[in-house]
Amino acid sequence: MSSAPQAKTPATRSIEGKETPVLLTPGPLTTSARVKEAMLRDWGSRDPAFVALSQGVFDRIRALSGGTAEDHVCVPLQGSGTFAVEAMLTTFVGAGERVLLLVNGAYGHRMADICRKSGRAVEIYEVAETEVHDPAEVSRRLRLDPAIAFVAMVHCETTSGLLNPLEDIASCVRAEGRWLLVDSMSGFGALSVDMSGLELAAMAASSNKCLQGVPGLGFVVCRKELLEAARGRAPSVVLDLQAQAAALANGGQWRFTPPTHVIAALDAALAELEEEGGPPARLERYSQNLATLLSGMDRLGFQPALDPARQAPVIASFVEPADDWFSFETFYEALRARGFAIYAGKMTGRGTFRVGVIGAIDSLTIEAFLTATKAVVSEMKQKVIS
Ligand SMILES: *Cc1c(COP(=O)(O)O)cnc(C)c1O
């Protein structure tokens, strides 16, 4: 028999004979073959070639965030994204200072937990998971309490997929003379973050979301002068951004074992981002993925949990059908058997499930997912009738 290469749907990609699913999740997510292949060699952590590789990666991330070499630095941190968020909050917010947290989902609550556990005084301004904060109310609270030195917010609230108004909040925080700390974990690499233009104090993100690398590295891009002022503030050795940055600035050596393969993969992922046309081009691709997903899911009878005007092109939450035929476990397993991994919901109050539109996927992948979903839905409905 001839062995002409078979056209493969994205869902049946196989790598060295191992079937690999399409991850429609907010990270880890589907990475390209080139990113995976970048992990096929070993690096000595103190090897000058690795030091140069990692420095190049952090300089490019700093530039992508709109930071300048003079005023900003990208400080990498071993671990997942939350490690970077905790390092950011506890390095910058001093023990005697207060932080105003803008909460409208689980990642905002997580920042509150970090502050409480580390003894940072917090004030919480919480709105519903489907709503955004009012900048006028942020200004009012800042005027009432001069002890609030920092405001912290989540850029895209991955709990629901909601886009928070970063520019509006940044301008009111700046007008009141305070500093803004941003968790842009699920946005950075696609959504615009301009450290200089918005005069942000710091922004935390990770390797495995819109940068389309593999998990294992968090980072914080921040203002050098604030990092210097924060010397000795962090209550933790490993999560001390100032100490981490100081060691790296002194010869490029990491204090503790770096995730070498993750950084090599991130180097390849950044090259892909540049070739794609940078964050605006990536945002455009994700926006097309989202539009395809929302219209296709609407045709299949699924309701989005958010007002589409508040939806970031990152991950979408759908309301679980209340009908007898639906069970998330069965739905998940049947889609997984067809090569697609979706994500459980995280919104409080009502049942939802999530579908990510980020990663090395395009609207053809989403079309294939919709075809699979259509088949799964009719199969599940059939079971209830028979
Ligand atoms: C993914 C994510 C994080 C970090 O989560 P980890 O599981 O620690 O990587 C933090 N904030 C937001 C908004 C996220 O989407």
The ligand as an SDF file (V2000), in Angstrom:
LIG
                    3D

 15 15  0  0  0  0  0  0  0  0999 V2000
   -3.1480   31.2770   34.8970 C   0  0  0  0  0  0  0  0  0  0  0  0
   -3.3440   32.4680   35.7270 C   0  0  0  0  0  0  0  0  0  0  0  0
   -2.5560   32.6980   36.8800 C   0  0  0  0  0  0  0  0  0  0  0  0
   -1.4780   31.7650   37.3490 C   0  0  0  0  0  0  0  0  0  0  0  0
   -1.8860   30.4650   37.4800 O   0  0  0  0  0  0  0  0  0  0  0  0
   -0.8140   29.2950   37.6590 P   0  0  0  0  0  0  0  0  0  0  0  0
   -1.7040   28.0910   37.7320 O   0  0  0  0  0  0  0  0  0  0  0  0
   -0.0680   29.5410   38.9050 O   0  0  0  0  0  0  0  0  0  0  0  0
    0.0770   29.3260   36.4590 O   0  0  0  0  0  0  0  0  0  0  0  0
   -2.7380   33.8770   37.5530 C   0  0  0  0  0  0  0  0  0  0  0  0
   -3.6350   34.7840   37.1510 N   0  0  0  0  0  0  0  0  0  0  0  0
   -4.3950   34.5910   36.0520 C   0  0  0  0  0  0  0  0  0  0  0  0
   -5.3580   35.6680   35.6470 C   0  0  0  0  0  0  0  0  0  0  0  0
   -4.2700   33.4320   35.3080 C   0  0  0  0  0  0  0  0  0  0  0  0
   -5.0190   33.2390   34.2110 O   0  0  0  0  0  0  0  0  0  0  0  0
  1  2  1  0
  2  3  1  0
  2 14  2  0
  3  4  1  0
  3 10  2  0
  4  5  1  0
  5  6  1  0
  6  7  2  0
  6  8  1  0
  6  9  1  0
 10 11  1  0
 11 12  2  0
 12 13  1  0
 12 14  1  0
 14 15  1  0
M  END
$$$$
